[in-house]
Structures are given as C-alpha cells and as structure tokens.
Amino acid sequence: MHTPPEHSAIVDGEALSLDGLYWPRPYYPTRIERAGLIAANTPAWATATSHTAGWIWTGMGSPLPFAVLRPSQPAISPLERELWRARELRTPAHQIATIAGYHLLDTSSTEAELLAHSQDIDRAATQIFFLRQEAAHVPASGLLRMSARQRERANLMLERVLTLQETYPDITR
C-alpha cells in the first residue's frame, strides 16, 4: 500500500505504481532503474531469480511476489529464510550477472528458473520470448532435472514462446 504522498504523486501522474512497487518518476524504468528498484525492496543478500530477474531483464510481467535466492554462506536466519522463502543459490548451477551493483541470474539461468519454477505460464513465456532476444543469451536446457509436472508446465511455456515468435516475428525492444 502506498503512503498518501506516494498515492497523490501517482494520481497526479508524477509517479507510477508498478504492481505495488512505487516508482517516483512518470515514465517506465529502464533496466538499470528496475534493478535499483528491486535492490531497494529486497535484502542485500538476495539474488533475483525467476520472474523477478525476468522483469529486470525484460520489463515484462511483474517482479512480485519477489523470487530471490539466498547464499549458502553466510547463512541467513531461519526467520528471514521463512519470511523470504528464498531457495539456496547453487553457484555451479547458475550464472550470476550484476546490473547497477545488484546481483541477479544471467539470462540463461533466468530462463531455466522460469521454466522450472514459474507459476504463470503466460508471464513466463513472455519473459522468455524477450530474454531470447538478448545478444548474449543461450537458451536453457534444464528440462532433464524437472519433475514430470514441471516438465509439462515448461513444455506449455515453450509452446507459448513459439506462438509468440510466430505471431510477432518482427517485434523489437
């Protein structure tokens, strides 16, 4: 919930509400600004993953609810672990990128996380569609480590990505 001054700025067109996150400017944030907005609203130990990292990379969908990974060392408190429901960051399985000093998964690891853990098929498919337009992106090949249910959802997402590619072949960012 926004405070009265924040709400007033949004109503006056001087700020934006991005699915509950307050953005104090009248324009949509750039990638660097999106990373800063997430950094300001998550703990310093958090590494953005899944749809949150996808939102930073692409600007599509929503970063909420926050999806973050926690470091193995130093360990965070059990209370904070429960509050954030953060899975452990397994460095060999993921590559980390840094945007404006904020750590998030690189585009390939973000795609793999979207395929394995996203609950919203359309949002994930849209983010994957735009992630694949990044110059350094290598499509994820993590379908082997998924349960049958996760694999089924991932295949649905990939079908939607193909539909988006066929429907919008010339879309650019």
Secondary structure, DSSP 4 states (H G I P E B T S, - for coil): ---HHHHHHHHTTSSEEETTEEE-SSS---HHHHHHHHHHHS-TT-EE-HHHHHHHHH--S--PSP-EEE-SSSPPPHHHHHHHTPEEP-GGG--EEEETTEEEE-HHHHHHHHHHH-S-HHHHHHHHHHHTTSTT------GGGS-HHHHHHHHHHHHHHHHHHHH-TT---
